[in-house]
Amino acid sequence: MTDTPHESYPRRDRDWHPPALSLPYKSSRLRSPNSRPLHFLTTLSEETGPVFGHDVLNPLDHDLIQNFAKPGEAAIGPRIIVHGKVQDEFARPVAGALIEIWQANAAGRYRHKREGYIAPLDPNFGGCGRVITDDRGAYEFQTVQPGPYPWPNGPNDWRPAHIHFSLFGSSFAQRLITQMYFEGDPLIWRCPIVGAIPSGEAVERLIAPLDMERTIPMDARAYRFDITLRGREQTLFENRSEGL
Amino acid sequence: MAQLKESPSQTAGPYVHIGCTPGHAGLGGSDLGASMKTGPVQGQEIAVCGTITDGADDPLTDALVEIWQADANGVYPGTTGADPNFTGWGRKPTDEVTGEFRFDTVKPGLVPYPDGRLQAPHVTVWIVARGINLGLHTRLYFADEQEANGTDPILSSIADESRRATLLALPDGPDRYRFDIRLQGADETVFFDM
């Protein structure tokens, strides 16, 4: 038996992420596997992934205030900048990461055929955008601050204002979808989806603070949202078959 | 040791298609991952179809499925020698009525395992949807690759042999395979933590 040096991804800390089943979040009840996922060390299949070039971006993809607006018009709502950096667990910047975001409009309504909230649609707001991180792992969007909205879960559940983030790093092992919340929103700590996250410390990581440094005077406030993806490290791969 | 904790996951929610397949969601434009071929590809072209069913046996009609795989020669796109016309990555919404997903791809070749053995032809599958708090990873293997499957390091190490069958895509006509995913229940699909 020999050991092969191999760069793999340390195992995900599943006690840090929300568990598959979280009873207060009703949709998880029928959609959570009963068995624990089986562990194996990452292989080439997980350590590679698609690469996205800037050719996948349209010029206004980073600007949700404008990207669905008619010429000369703009999305309605509080103008904000959302920016930050994407890094891995070893604090290395993740350059070239594709970030896709989607969100409700300023009134708390999504542009989606299954959306039933009575709040109005904004004809100048689509609610999606994408960017690719630069060499330092930095990214920036312009958008309007989404509104909170009620949703059918408990008798009176409201989602805190949030922006959905989908992240592609350099491998499929890093694939992550999460949500960004806004500093000071009292609904964060009442939300069953947020509440599925086991620790307050982990929840805090999803709360973007107001960033006055990046605020544009007389124009837009800024919120900073840094994201951490899994990172690779050298490990010794034990050459034996191990039961899963 | 890692210095930082990964950002915690949150569900993709019911409107994931707005962000990830905006064309499908009616917002216009073409969707990333809609096609896995940019020209004539090497190897056997196949279609993989399936559904994802919940604990009540209802298909998920609001899910997003992504796949990632090697080309017909077992080379991952983006690495030396890969088929230049094959992207290896597909992303599809499940049908809003039937819950069916479909990928037009190629049958992947054998892929190296870190200890020098080979992995059977397989496709990495990732599922997100409302009610899924952390994206679910699984693997699709091909039922007609019995010999390779028998020595695959991942498949053959699943202790409960009866569960291995949940990872097998079944031939369903010429160049077609069926891969139905079950989130809960007696025949629950094997999901991976890797």
Interface residues (C-beta under 8 A of the other chain):
Chain A: T4 H6 S8 Y9 P10 R11 R12 D13 R14 W16 H17 P18 P19 A20 S22 Y25 K26 S27 S28 R29 L30 R31 S32 P33 N34 S35 R36 P37 L38 H39 F40 L41 T42 T43 L44 S45 E46 T48 G49 P50 V51 F52 V56 N58 F68 Q87 D88 E89 F90 A91 E100 I101 W102 Y110 R111 H112 K113 R114 E115 G126 G127 C128 H164 S166 F172 A173 R175 L176 I177 T178 Q179 I193 V194 A196 I197 A202 V203 R205 L206 I227 T228 L229 R230 G231 E233 F237 N239 S241 E242 G243 L244
Chain B: A2 Q3 L4 K5 E6 S7 P8 S9 Q10 T11 A12 G13 P14 Y15 V16 H17 I18 G19 C20 P22 A25 G26 L27 G29 L32 G33 D54 G55 A56 D58 L60 D62 E66 W68 Q69 A70 Y76 P77 G78 T79 T87 G88 W89 V111 P112 Y113 P114 D115 G116 Q119 H122 T124 W126 V128 A129 R130 G131 I132 N133 L134 G135 L136 H137 R139 P153 I154 S156 S157 I158 A159 L183 Q184 G185 E188 T189 V190 F191 F192 D193 M194
